[in-house]
Amino acid sequence: MESNELREQLIELHRELEDATRKNPREDVLSHVMTDIVRIAAGEDIDADEGENLRERIEHQASDFEIRHPRAAGILREVTDILAKLGI
């Protein structure tokens, strides 16, 4: 269940990030974090330390992102919650 929810949230986040990038093309919007999330969504296993580091980076990015892109920030927080439920 959480895996499907994660995929749905990632699709929505991708849309929001594309929109943000179109509005401000010079802004490098979470590209490294998204790469790691896509790896997980594709079923790639990661170790506990890498998962914890990813959660911390997402939380940090979400805080910075909140003011400029509130919808995307909300989705990031949901992704963080899903990752925690998946044990990542």
PyMOL Python script that loads the backbone (N, CA, C, O; Angstrom):
from pymol import cmd

cmd.read_pdbstr("""\
ATOM      1  N   MET A   1       0.832  -1.193   0.000  1.00  0.00           N
ATOM      2  CA  MET A   1       0.000   0.000   0.000  1.00  0.00           C
ATOM      3  C   MET A   1       0.875   1.255   0.000  1.00  0.00           C
ATOM      4  O   MET A   1       0.664   2.146  -0.823  1.00  0.00           O
ATOM      5  N   GLU A   2       1.858   1.344   0.911  1.00  0.00           N
ATOM      6  CA  GLU A   2       2.702   2.529   0.974  1.00  0.00           C
ATOM      7  C   GLU A   2       3.509   2.715  -0.309  1.00  0.00           C
ATOM      8  O   GLU A   2       3.764   3.847  -0.719  1.00  0.00           O
ATOM      9  N   SER A   3       3.915   1.612  -0.949  1.00  0.00           N
ATOM     10  CA  SER A   3       4.692   1.722  -2.192  1.00  0.00           C
ATOM     11  C   SER A   3       3.867   2.393  -3.282  1.00  0.00           C
ATOM     12  O   SER A   3       4.377   3.244  -4.011  1.00  0.00           O
ATOM     13  N   ASN A   4       2.599   2.018  -3.397  1.00  0.00           N
ATOM     14  CA  ASN A   4       1.723   2.657  -4.389  1.00  0.00           C
ATOM     15  C   ASN A   4       1.502   4.124  -4.047  1.00  0.00           C
ATOM     16  O   ASN A   4       1.510   4.987  -4.925  1.00  0.00           O
ATOM     17  N   GLU A   5       1.308   4.392  -2.774  1.00  0.00           N
ATOM     18  CA  GLU A   5       1.125   5.772  -2.329  1.00  0.00           C
ATOM     19  C   GLU A   5       2.384   6.594  -2.612  1.00  0.00           C
ATOM     20  O   GLU A   5       2.295   7.751  -3.023  1.00  0.00           O
ATOM     21  N   LEU A   6       3.557   5.990  -2.390  1.00  0.00           N
ATOM     22  CA  LEU A   6       4.816   6.667  -2.668  1.00  0.00           C
ATOM     23  C   LEU A   6       4.910   6.999  -4.151  1.00  0.00           C
ATOM     24  O   LEU A   6       5.268   8.120  -4.510  1.00  0.00           O
ATOM     25  N   ARG A   7       4.596   6.051  -5.005  1.00  0.00           N
ATOM     26  CA  ARG A   7       4.642   6.305  -6.453  1.00  0.00           C
ATOM     27  C   ARG A   7       3.709   7.448  -6.845  1.00  0.00           C
ATOM     28  O   ARG A   7       4.089   8.327  -7.619  1.00  0.00           O
ATOM     29  N   GLU A   8       2.498   7.435  -6.313  1.00  0.00           N
ATOM     30  CA  GLU A   8       1.531   8.498  -6.623  1.00  0.00           C
ATOM     31  C   GLU A   8       2.051   9.863  -6.164  1.00  0.00           C
ATOM     32  O   GLU A   8       1.936  10.851  -6.890  1.00  0.00           O
ATOM     33  N   GLN A   9       2.612   9.912  -4.979  1.00  0.00           N
ATOM     34  CA  GLN A   9       3.148  11.172  -4.464  1.00  0.00           C
ATOM     35  C   GLN A   9       4.353  11.630  -5.288  1.00  0.00           C
ATOM     36  O   GLN A   9       4.531  12.826  -5.516  1.00  0.00           O
ATOM     37  N   LEU A  10       5.174  10.683  -5.731  1.00  0.00           N
ATOM     38  CA  LEU A  10       6.327  11.041  -6.548  1.00  0.00           C
ATOM     39  C   LEU A  10       5.898  11.603  -7.897  1.00  0.00           C
ATOM     40  O   LEU A  10       6.522  12.533  -8.409  1.00  0.00           O
ATOM     41  N   ILE A  11       4.849  11.052  -8.470  1.00  0.00           N
ATOM     42  CA  ILE A  11       4.324  11.583  -9.736  1.00  0.00           C
ATOM     43  C   ILE A  11       3.837  13.008  -9.529  1.00  0.00           C
ATOM     44  O   ILE A  11       4.138  13.895 -10.327  1.00  0.00           O
ATOM     45  N   GLU A  12       3.089  13.225  -8.462  1.00  0.00           N
ATOM     46  CA  GLU A  12       2.586  14.575  -8.167  1.00  0.00           C
ATOM     47  C   GLU A  12       3.732  15.536  -7.878  1.00  0.00           C
ATOM     48  O   GLU A  12       3.716  16.679  -8.336  1.00  0.00           O
ATOM     49  N   LEU A  13       4.719  15.083  -7.130  1.00  0.00           N
ATOM     50  CA  LEU A  13       5.878  15.918  -6.828  1.00  0.00           C
ATOM     51  C   LEU A  13       6.621  16.269  -8.108  1.00  0.00           C
ATOM     52  O   LEU A  13       7.050  17.408  -8.289  1.00  0.00           O
ATOM     53  N   HIS A  14       6.771  15.299  -8.989  1.00  0.00           N
ATOM     54  CA  HIS A  14       7.447  15.548 -10.259  1.00  0.00           C
ATOM     55  C   HIS A  14       6.730  16.655 -11.044  1.00  0.00           C
ATOM     56  O   HIS A  14       7.372  17.545 -11.602  1.00  0.00           O
ATOM     57  N   ARG A  15       5.417  16.589 -11.081  1.00  0.00           N
ATOM     58  CA  ARG A  15       4.633  17.638 -11.762  1.00  0.00           C
ATOM     59  C   ARG A  15       4.878  19.005 -11.137  1.00  0.00           C
ATOM     60  O   ARG A  15       5.097  19.993 -11.838  1.00  0.00           O
ATOM     61  N   GLU A  16       4.838  19.047  -9.827  1.00  0.00           N
ATOM     62  CA  GLU A  16       5.044  20.318  -9.123  1.00  0.00           C
ATOM     63  C   GLU A  16       6.449  20.866  -9.374  1.00  0.00           C
ATOM     64  O   GLU A  16       6.621  22.069  -9.568  1.00  0.00           O
ATOM     65  N   LEU A  17       7.445  19.992  -9.372  1.00  0.00           N
ATOM     66  CA  LEU A  17       8.815  20.440  -9.594  1.00  0.00           C
ATOM     67  C   LEU A  17       9.026  20.908 -11.026  1.00  0.00           C
ATOM     68  O   LEU A  17       9.751  21.874 -11.266  1.00  0.00           O
ATOM     69  N   GLU A  18       8.397  20.229 -11.977  1.00  0.00           N
ATOM     70  CA  GLU A  18       8.471  20.692 -13.369  1.00  0.00           C
ATOM     71  C   GLU A  18       7.875  22.083 -13.495  1.00  0.00           C
ATOM     72  O   GLU A  18       8.427  22.947 -14.177  1.00  0.00           O
ATOM     73  N   ASP A  19       6.740  22.295 -12.830  1.00  0.00           N
ATOM     74  CA  ASP A  19       6.090  23.601 -12.862  1.00  0.00           C
ATOM     75  C   ASP A  19       6.992  24.658 -12.231  1.00  0.00           C
ATOM     76  O   ASP A  19       7.129  25.760 -12.764  1.00  0.00           O
ATOM     77  N   ALA A  20       7.600  24.327 -11.110  1.00  0.00           N
ATOM     78  CA  ALA A  20       8.498  25.274 -10.438  1.00  0.00           C
ATOM     79  C   ALA A  20       9.699  25.601 -11.314  1.00  0.00           C
ATOM     80  O   ALA A  20      10.142  26.748 -11.366  1.00  0.00           O
ATOM     81  N   THR A  21      10.219  24.600 -11.996  1.00  0.00           N
ATOM     82  CA  THR A  21      11.373  24.812 -12.866  1.00  0.00           C
ATOM     83  C   THR A  21      11.005  25.672 -14.064  1.00  0.00           C
ATOM     84  O   THR A  21      11.794  26.511 -14.498  1.00  0.00           O
ATOM     85  N   ARG A  22       9.804  25.463 -14.598  1.00  0.00           N
ATOM     86  CA  ARG A  22       9.351  26.304 -15.719  1.00  0.00           C
ATOM     87  C   ARG A  22       9.234  27.762 -15.288  1.00  0.00           C
ATOM     88  O   ARG A  22       9.559  28.671 -16.052  1.00  0.00           O
ATOM     89  N   LYS A  23       8.776  27.976 -14.077  1.00  0.00           N
ATOM     90  CA  LYS A  23       8.609  29.349 -13.582  1.00  0.00           C
ATOM     91  C   LYS A  23       9.955  30.006 -13.285  1.00  0.00           C
ATOM     92  O   LYS A  23      10.096  31.222 -13.419  1.00  0.00           O
ATOM     93  N   ASN A  24      10.931  29.217 -12.888  1.00  0.00           N
ATOM     94  CA  ASN A  24      12.252  29.743 -12.575  1.00  0.00           C
ATOM     95  C   ASN A  24      13.299  28.734 -13.046  1.00  0.00           C
ATOM     96  O   ASN A  24      13.794  27.938 -12.248  1.00  0.00           O
ATOM     97  N   PRO A  25      13.643  28.764 -14.353  1.00  0.00           N
ATOM     98  CA  PRO A  25      14.532  27.746 -14.914  1.00  0.00           C
ATOM     99  C   PRO A  25      15.915  27.679 -14.279  1.00  0.00           C
ATOM    100  O   PRO A  25      16.564  26.636 -14.357  1.00  0.00           O
ATOM    101  N   ARG A  26      16.384  28.739 -13.662  1.00  0.00           N
ATOM    102  CA  ARG A  26      17.715  28.719 -13.055  1.00  0.00           C
ATOM    103  C   ARG A  26      17.737  27.976 -11.725  1.00  0.00           C
ATOM    104  O   ARG A  26      18.810  27.683 -11.196  1.00  0.00           O
ATOM    105  N   GLU A  27      16.585  27.675 -11.191  1.00  0.00           N
ATOM    106  CA  GLU A  27      16.504  27.014  -9.889  1.00  0.00           C
ATOM    107  C   GLU A  27      16.688  25.506 -10.054  1.00  0.00           C
ATOM    108  O   GLU A  27      15.902  24.851 -10.738  1.00  0.00           O
ATOM    109  N   ASP A  28      17.716  24.965  -9.432  1.00  0.00           N
ATOM    110  CA  ASP A  28      17.949  23.522  -9.463  1.00  0.00           C
ATOM    111  C   ASP A  28      17.102  22.914  -8.359  1.00  0.00           C
ATOM    112  O   ASP A  28      17.495  22.916  -7.193  1.00  0.00           O
ATOM    113  N   VAL A  29      15.947  22.396  -8.725  1.00  0.00           N
ATOM    114  CA  VAL A  29      14.939  22.006  -7.746  1.00  0.00           C
ATOM    115  C   VAL A  29      15.090  20.547  -7.334  1.00  0.00           C
ATOM    116  O   VAL A  29      14.586  19.650  -8.011  1.00  0.00           O
ATOM    117  N   LEU A  30      15.766  20.318  -6.251  1.00  0.00           N
ATOM    118  CA  LEU A  30      15.814  19.017  -5.592  1.00  0.00           C
ATOM    119  C   LEU A  30      16.282  17.875  -6.481  1.00  0.00           C
ATOM    120  O   LEU A  30      15.862  16.736  -6.281  1.00  0.00           O
ATOM    121  N   SER A  31      17.131  18.146  -7.448  1.00  0.00           N
ATOM    122  CA  SER A  31      17.491  17.102  -8.401  1.00  0.00           C
ATOM    123  C   SER A  31      18.166  15.897  -7.747  1.00  0.00           C
ATOM    124  O   SER A  31      17.867  14.759  -8.107  1.00  0.00           O
ATOM    125  N   HIS A  32      19.056  16.123  -6.808  1.00  0.00           N
ATOM    126  CA  HIS A  32      19.746  14.994  -6.168  1.00  0.00           C
ATOM    127  C   HIS A  32      18.797  14.191  -5.285  1.00  0.00           C
ATOM    128  O   HIS A  32      18.843  12.961  -5.273  1.00  0.00           O
ATOM    129  N   VAL A  33      17.951  14.880  -4.559  1.00  0.00           N
ATOM    130  CA  VAL A  33      16.987  14.186  -3.709  1.00  0.00           C
ATOM    131  C   VAL A  33      16.033  13.363  -4.567  1.00  0.00           C
ATOM    132  O   VAL A  33      15.731  12.214  -4.245  1.00  0.00           O
ATOM    133  N   MET A  34      15.560  13.956  -5.661  1.00  0.00           N
ATOM    134  CA  MET A  34      14.635  13.243  -6.530  1.00  0.00           C
ATOM    135  C   MET A  34      15.294  12.008  -7.147  1.00  0.00           C
ATOM    136  O   MET A  34      14.644  10.973  -7.297  1.00  0.00           O
ATOM    137  N   THR A  35      16.554  12.104  -7.499  1.00  0.00           N
ATOM    138  CA  THR A  35      17.259  10.950  -8.061  1.00  0.00           C
ATOM    139  C   THR A  35      17.248   9.790  -7.071  1.00  0.00           C
ATOM    140  O   THR A  35      16.995   8.648  -7.453  1.00  0.00           O
ATOM    141  N   ASP A  36      17.520  10.080  -5.809  1.00  0.00           N
ATOM    142  CA  ASP A  36      17.518   9.040  -4.785  1.00  0.00           C
ATOM    143  C   ASP A  36      16.117   8.471  -4.568  1.00  0.00           C
ATOM    144  O   ASP A  36      15.959   7.263  -4.393  1.00  0.00           O
ATOM    145  N   ILE A  37      15.113   9.325  -4.579  1.00  0.00           N
ATOM    146  CA  ILE A  37      13.740   8.863  -4.379  1.00  0.00           C
ATOM    147  C   ILE A  37      13.316   7.961  -5.533  1.00  0.00           C
ATOM    148  O   ILE A  37      12.668   6.936  -5.318  1.00  0.00           O
ATOM    149  N   VAL A  38      13.676   8.335  -6.740  1.00  0.00           N
ATOM    150  CA  VAL A  38      13.332   7.521  -7.911  1.00  0.00           C
ATOM    151  C   VAL A  38      13.990   6.147  -7.826  1.00  0.00           C
ATOM    152  O   VAL A  38      13.380   5.141  -8.189  1.00  0.00           O
ATOM    153  N   ARG A  39      15.234   6.103  -7.346  1.00  0.00           N
ATOM    154  CA  ARG A  39      15.912   4.814  -7.159  1.00  0.00           C
ATOM    155  C   ARG A  39      15.111   3.917  -6.222  1.00  0.00           C
ATOM    156  O   ARG A  39      14.935   2.729  -6.491  1.00  0.00           O
ATOM    157  N   ILE A  40      14.630   4.485  -5.130  1.00  0.00           N
ATOM    158  CA  ILE A  40      13.861   3.713  -4.157  1.00  0.00           C
ATOM    159  C   ILE A  40      12.533   3.267  -4.772  1.00  0.00           C
ATOM    160  O   ILE A  40      12.122   2.116  -4.625  1.00  0.00           O
ATOM    161  N   ALA A  41      11.871   4.196  -5.463  1.00  0.00           N
ATOM    162  CA  ALA A  41      10.581   3.869  -6.082  1.00  0.00           C
ATOM    163  C   ALA A  41      10.732   2.770  -7.128  1.00  0.00           C
ATOM    164  O   ALA A  41       9.801   2.000  -7.362  1.00  0.00           O
ATOM    165  N   ALA A  42      11.903   2.697  -7.757  1.00  0.00           N
ATOM    166  CA  ALA A  42      12.161   1.665  -8.763  1.00  0.00           C
ATOM    167  C   ALA A  42      12.487   0.317  -8.116  1.00  0.00           C
ATOM    168  O   ALA A  42      12.660  -0.684  -8.812  1.00  0.00           O
ATOM    169  N   GLY A  43      12.567   0.296  -6.805  1.00  0.00           N
ATOM    170  CA  GLY A  43      12.791  -0.955  -6.098  1.00  0.00           C
ATOM    171  C   GLY A  43      14.224  -1.209  -5.688  1.00  0.00           C
ATOM    172  O   GLY A  43      14.538  -2.287  -5.182  1.00  0.00           O
ATOM    173  N   GLU A  44      15.108  -0.234  -5.896  1.00  0.00           N
ATOM    174  CA  GLU A  44      16.510  -0.414  -5.507  1.00  0.00           C
ATOM    175  C   GLU A  44      16.620  -0.381  -3.982  1.00  0.00           C
ATOM    176  O   GLU A  44      16.063   0.498  -3.326  1.00  0.00           O
ATOM    177  N   ASP A  45      17.338  -1.339  -3.442  1.00  0.00           N
ATOM    178  CA  ASP A  45      17.547  -1.389  -1.993  1.00  0.00           C
ATOM    179  C   ASP A  45      18.605  -0.371  -1.590  1.00  0.00           C
ATOM    180  O   ASP A  45      19.595  -0.172  -2.295  1.00  0.00           O
ATOM    181  N   ILE A  46      18.385   0.266  -0.456  1.00  0.00           N
ATOM    182  CA  ILE A  46      19.379   1.157   0.108  1.00  0.00           C
ATOM    183  C   ILE A  46      19.587   0.762   1.556  1.00  0.00           C
ATOM    184  O   ILE A  46      18.700   0.184   2.184  1.00  0.00           O
ATOM    185  N   ASP A  47      20.767   1.075   2.087  1.00  0.00           N
ATOM    186  CA  ASP A  47      21.031   0.709   3.477  1.00  0.00           C
ATOM    187  C   ASP A  47      20.416   1.746   4.411  1.00  0.00           C
ATOM    188  O   ASP A  47      19.996   2.819   3.977  1.00  0.00           O
ATOM    189  N   ALA A  48      20.370   1.414   5.689  1.00  0.00           N
ATOM    190  CA  ALA A  48      19.708   2.262   6.683  1.00  0.00           C
ATOM    191  C   ALA A  48      20.337   3.651   6.766  1.00  0.00           C
ATOM    192  O   ALA A  48      19.621   4.645   6.880  1.00  0.00           O
ATOM    193  N   ASP A  49      21.665   3.731   6.711  1.00  0.00           N
ATOM    194  CA  ASP A  49      22.332   5.032   6.796  1.00  0.00           C
ATOM    195  C   ASP A  49      21.963   5.920   5.619  1.00  0.00           C
ATOM    196  O   ASP A  49      21.714   7.114   5.784  1.00  0.00           O
ATOM    197  N   GLU A  50      21.929   5.331   4.429  1.00  0.00           N
ATOM    198  CA  GLU A  50      21.566   6.098   3.240  1.00  0.00           C
ATOM    199  C   GLU A  50      20.115   6.571   3.325  1.00  0.00           C
ATOM    200  O   GLU A  50      19.803   7.694   2.928  1.00  0.00           O
ATOM    201  N   GLY A  51      19.229   5.721   3.840  1.00  0.00           N
ATOM    202  CA  GLY A  51      17.830   6.094   4.001  1.00  0.00           C
ATOM    203  C   GLY A  51      17.656   7.222   5.000  1.00  0.00           C
ATOM    204  O   GLY A  51      16.869   8.142   4.776  1.00  0.00           O
ATOM    205  N   GLU A  52      18.390   7.153   6.100  1.00  0.00           N
ATOM    206  CA  GLU A  52      18.318   8.216   7.105  1.00  0.00           C
ATOM    207  C   GLU A  52      18.833   9.529   6.537  1.00  0.00           C
ATOM    208  O   GLU A  52      18.245  10.584   6.773  1.00  0.00           O
ATOM    209  N   ASN A  53      19.927   9.468   5.790  1.00  0.00           N
ATOM    210  CA  ASN A  53      20.485  10.652   5.158  1.00  0.00           C
ATOM    211  C   ASN A  53      19.481  11.249   4.173  1.00  0.00           C
ATOM    212  O   ASN A  53      19.331  12.469   4.106  1.00  0.00           O
ATOM    213  N   LEU A  54      18.799  10.406   3.415  1.00  0.00           N
ATOM    214  CA  LEU A  54      17.805  10.876   2.455  1.00  0.00           C
ATOM    215  C   LEU A  54      16.655  11.577   3.172  1.00  0.00           C
ATOM    216  O   LEU A  54      16.231  12.656   2.758  1.00  0.00           O
ATOM    217  N   ARG A  55      16.152  10.974   4.239  1.00  0.00           N
ATOM    218  CA  ARG A  55      15.067  11.608   5.004  1.00  0.00           C
ATOM    219  C   ARG A  55      15.491  12.978   5.514  1.00  0.00           C
ATOM    220  O   ARG A  55      14.729  13.941   5.433  1.00  0.00           O
ATOM    221  N   GLU A  56      16.717  13.061   6.041  1.00  0.00           N
ATOM    222  CA  GLU A  56      17.210  14.345   6.558  1.00  0.00           C
ATOM    223  C   GLU A  56      17.305  15.387   5.445  1.00  0.00           C
ATOM    224  O   GLU A  56      16.929  16.542   5.642  1.00  0.00           O
ATOM    225  N   ARG A  57      17.807  14.981   4.275  1.00  0.00           N
ATOM    226  CA  ARG A  57      17.914  15.918   3.154  1.00  0.00           C
ATOM    227  C   ARG A  57      16.536  16.374   2.684  1.00  0.00           C
ATOM    228  O   ARG A  57      16.346  17.547   2.361  1.00  0.00           O
ATOM    229  N   ILE A  58      15.572  15.450   2.644  1.00  0.00           N
ATOM    230  CA  ILE A  58      14.218  15.819   2.229  1.00  0.00           C
ATOM    231  C   ILE A  58      13.621  16.809   3.218  1.00  0.00           C
ATOM    232  O   ILE A  58      13.020  17.807   2.820  1.00  0.00           O
ATOM    233  N   GLU A  59      13.785  16.532   4.508  1.00  0.00           N
ATOM    234  CA  GLU A  59      13.245  17.432   5.522  1.00  0.00           C
ATOM    235  C   GLU A  59      13.869  18.823   5.410  1.00  0.00           C
ATOM    236  O   GLU A  59      13.170  19.830   5.521  1.00  0.00           O
ATOM    237  N   HIS A  60      15.170  18.875   5.192  1.00  0.00           N
ATOM    238  CA  HIS A  60      15.855  20.157   5.045  1.00  0.00           C
ATOM    239  C   HIS A  60      15.353  20.891   3.795  1.00  0.00           C
ATOM    240  O   HIS A  60      15.049  22.083   3.853  1.00  0.00           O
ATOM    241  N   GLN A  61      15.268  20.182   2.677  1.00  0.00           N
ATOM    242  CA  GLN A  61      14.795  20.799   1.436  1.00  0.00           C
ATOM    243  C   GLN A  61      13.352  21.268   1.581  1.00  0.00           C
ATOM    244  O   GLN A  61      12.997  22.338   1.085  1.00  0.00           O
ATOM    245  N   ALA A  62      12.524  20.483   2.251  1.00  0.00           N
ATOM    246  CA  ALA A  62      11.121  20.855   2.425  1.00  0.00           C
ATOM    247  C   ALA A  62      11.011  22.156   3.207  1.00  0.00           C
ATOM    248  O   ALA A  62      10.184  23.009   2.882  1.00  0.00           O
ATOM    249  N   SER A  63      11.835  22.312   4.230  1.00  0.00           N
ATOM    250  CA  SER A  63      11.801  23.552   5.014  1.00  0.00           C
ATOM    251  C   SER A  63      12.200  24.750   4.159  1.00  0.00           C
ATOM    252  O   SER A  63      11.549  25.794   4.205  1.00  0.00           O
ATOM    253  N   ASP A  64      13.272  24.600   3.378  1.00  0.00           N
ATOM    254  CA  ASP A  64      13.715  25.691   2.509  1.00  0.00           C
ATOM    255  C   ASP A  64      12.708  25.973   1.404  1.00  0.00           C
ATOM    256  O   ASP A  64      12.537  27.118   0.985  1.00  0.00           O
ATOM    257  N   PHE A  65      12.058  24.944   0.944  1.00  0.00           N
ATOM    258  CA  PHE A  65      11.153  25.012  -0.192  1.00  0.00           C
ATOM    259  C   PHE A  65       9.777  25.573   0.175  1.00  0.00           C
ATOM    260  O   PHE A  65       9.049  26.079  -0.679  1.00  0.00           O
ATOM    261  N   GLU A  66       9.445  25.471   1.445  1.00  0.00           N
ATOM    262  CA  GLU A  66       8.099  25.805   1.940  1.00  0.00           C
ATOM    263  C   GLU A  66       7.613  27.180   1.480  1.00  0.00           C
ATOM    264  O   GLU A  66       6.464  27.325   1.063  1.00  0.00           O
ATOM    265  N   ILE A  67       8.455  28.154   1.552  1.00  0.00           N
ATOM    266  CA  ILE A  67       8.043  29.519   1.226  1.00  0.00           C
ATOM    267  C   ILE A  67       7.851  29.697  -0.275  1.00  0.00           C
ATOM    268  O   ILE A  67       6.866  30.291  -0.712  1.00  0.00           O
ATOM    269  N   ARG A  68       8.795  29.180  -1.067  1.00  0.00           N
ATOM    270  CA  ARG A  68       8.727  29.394  -2.514  1.00  0.00           C
ATOM    271  C   ARG A  68       7.729  28.484  -3.212  1.00  0.00           C
ATOM    272  O   ARG A  68       7.103  28.892  -4.191  1.00  0.00           O
ATOM    273  N   HIS A  69       7.570  27.266  -2.729  1.00  0.00           N
ATOM    274  CA  HIS A  69       6.727  26.272  -3.405  1.00  0.00           C
ATOM    275  C   HIS A  69       5.947  25.464  -2.355  1.00  0.00           C
ATOM    276  O   HIS A  69       6.282  24.306  -2.105  1.00  0.00           O
ATOM    277  N   PRO A  70       4.937  26.044  -1.752  1.00  0.00           N
ATOM    278  CA  PRO A  70       4.259  25.368  -0.640  1.00  0.00           C
ATOM    279  C   PRO A  70       3.617  24.031  -1.012  1.00  0.00           C
ATOM    280  O   PRO A  70       3.631  23.109  -0.196  1.00  0.00           O
ATOM    281  N   ARG A  71       3.061  23.897  -2.198  1.00  0.00           N
ATOM    282  CA  ARG A  71       2.439  22.624  -2.588  1.00  0.00           C
ATOM    283  C   ARG A  71       3.494  21.527  -2.695  1.00  0.00           C
ATOM    284  O   ARG A  71       3.299  20.428  -2.174  1.00  0.00           O
ATOM    285  N   ALA A  72       4.595  21.810  -3.356  1.00  0.00           N
ATOM    286  CA  ALA A  72       5.663  20.819  -3.487  1.00  0.00           C
ATOM    287  C   ALA A  72       6.238  20.460  -2.116  1.00  0.00           C
ATOM    288  O   ALA A  72       6.571  19.302  -1.863  1.00  0.00           O
ATOM    289  N   ALA A  73       6.352  21.442  -1.247  1.00  0.00           N
ATOM    290  CA  ALA A  73       6.870  21.181   0.101  1.00  0.00           C
ATOM    291  C   ALA A  73       5.958  20.229   0.857  1.00  0.00           C
ATOM    292  O   ALA A  73       6.431  19.341   1.566  1.00  0.00           O
ATOM    293  N   GLY A  74       4.661  20.412   0.709  1.00  0.00           N
ATOM    294  CA  GLY A  74       3.710  19.511   1.363  1.00  0.00           C
ATOM    295  C   GLY A  74       3.845  18.090   0.851  1.00  0.00           C
ATOM    296  O   GLY A  74       3.784  17.135   1.625  1.00  0.00           O
ATOM    297  N   ILE A  75       4.025  17.953  -0.440  1.00  0.00           N
ATOM    298  CA  ILE A  75       4.200  16.633  -1.022  1.00  0.00           C
ATOM    299  C   ILE A  75       5.497  16.002  -0.518  1.00  0.00           C
ATOM    300  O   ILE A  75       5.535  14.804  -0.235  1.00  0.00           O
ATOM    301  N   LEU A  76       6.558  16.800  -0.404  1.00  0.00           N
ATOM    302  CA  LEU A  76       7.818  16.282   0.130  1.00  0.00           C
ATOM    303  C   LEU A  76       7.632  15.730   1.541  1.00  0.00           C
ATOM    304  O   LEU A  76       8.179  14.682   1.883  1.00  0.00           O
ATOM    305  N   ARG A  77       6.870  16.429   2.341  1.00  0.00           N
ATOM    306  CA  ARG A  77       6.621  15.953   3.709  1.00  0.00           C
ATOM    307  C   ARG A  77       5.859  14.625   3.685  1.00  0.00           C
ATOM    308  O   ARG A  77       6.140  13.734   4.486  1.00  0.00           O
ATOM    309  N   GLU A  78       4.890  14.493   2.763  1.00  0.00           N
ATOM    310  CA  GLU A  78       4.158  13.238   2.641  1.00  0.00           C
ATOM    311  C   GLU A  78       5.092  12.112   2.198  1.00  0.00           C
ATOM    312  O   GLU A  78       4.993  10.991   2.696  1.00  0.00           O
ATOM    313  N   VAL A  79       5.991  12.406   1.273  1.00  0.00           N
ATOM    314  CA  VAL A  79       6.966  11.409   0.825  1.00  0.00           C
ATOM    315  C   VAL A  79       7.840  10.971   1.992  1.00  0.00           C
ATOM    316  O   VAL A  79       8.121   9.781   2.140  1.00  0.00           O
ATOM    317  N   THR A  80       8.271  11.910   2.816  1.00  0.00           N
ATOM    318  CA  THR A  80       9.077  11.585   3.992  1.00  0.00           C
ATOM    319  C   THR A  80       8.332  10.643   4.922  1.00  0.00           C
ATOM    320  O   THR A  80       8.905   9.677   5.425  1.00  0.00           O
ATOM    321  N   ASP A  81       7.058  10.923   5.149  1.00  0.00           N
ATOM    322  CA  ASP A  81       6.244  10.053   6.011  1.00  0.00           C
ATOM    323  C   ASP A  81       6.124   8.648   5.428  1.00  0.00           C
ATOM    324  O   ASP A  81       6.230   7.660   6.154  1.00  0.00           O
ATOM    325  N   ILE A  82       5.904   8.562   4.121  1.00  0.00           N
ATOM    326  CA  ILE A  82       5.775   7.248   3.472  1.00  0.00           C
ATOM    327  C   ILE A  82       7.085   6.482   3.577  1.00  0.00           C
ATOM    328  O   ILE A  82       7.079   5.287   3.870  1.00  0.00           O
ATOM    329  N   LEU A  83       8.211   7.155   3.343  1.00  0.00           N
ATOM    330  CA  LEU A  83       9.515   6.495   3.461  1.00  0.00           C
ATOM    331  C   LEU A  83       9.707   5.943   4.874  1.00  0.00           C
ATOM    332  O   LEU A  83      10.220   4.838   5.048  1.00  0.00           O
ATOM    333  N   ALA A  84       9.299   6.705   5.869  1.00  0.00           N
ATOM    334  CA  ALA A  84       9.421   6.237   7.254  1.00  0.00           C
ATOM    335  C   ALA A  84       8.553   4.995   7.476  1.00  0.00           C
ATOM    336  O   ALA A  84       8.980   4.050   8.140  1.00  0.00           O
ATOM    337  N   LYS A  85       7.342   4.994   6.925  1.00  0.00           N
ATOM    338  CA  LYS A  85       6.463   3.826   7.058  1.00  0.00           C
ATOM    339  C   LYS A  85       7.043   2.599   6.371  1.00  0.00           C
ATOM    340  O   LYS A  85       6.811   1.468   6.798  1.00  0.00           O
ATOM    341  N   LEU A  86       7.806   2.833   5.293  1.00  0.00           N
ATOM    342  CA  LEU A  86       8.439   1.728   4.575  1.00  0.00           C
ATOM    343  C   LEU A  86       9.725   1.274   5.248  1.00  0.00           C
ATOM    344  O   LEU A  86      10.367   0.325   4.798  1.00  0.00           O
ATOM    345  N   GLY A  87      10.095   1.949   6.315  1.00  0.00           N
ATOM    346  CA  GLY A  87      11.309   1.586   7.041  1.00  0.00           C
ATOM    347  C   GLY A  87      12.576   2.145   6.412  1.00  0.00           C
ATOM    348  O   GLY A  87      13.671   1.629   6.637  1.00  0.00           O
ATOM    349  N   ILE A  88      12.422   3.196   5.627  1.00  0.00           N
ATOM    350  CA  ILE A  88      13.565   3.807   4.947  1.00  0.00           C
ATOM    351  C   ILE A  88      13.904   5.115   5.629  1.00  0.00           C
ATOM    352  O   ILE A  88      14.839   5.802   5.218  1.00  0.00           O
TER     353      ILE A  88
END
""", "prot")
cmd.dss("prot")
cmd.show_as("cartoon", "prot")
cmd.util.cbc("prot")
cmd.orient("prot")
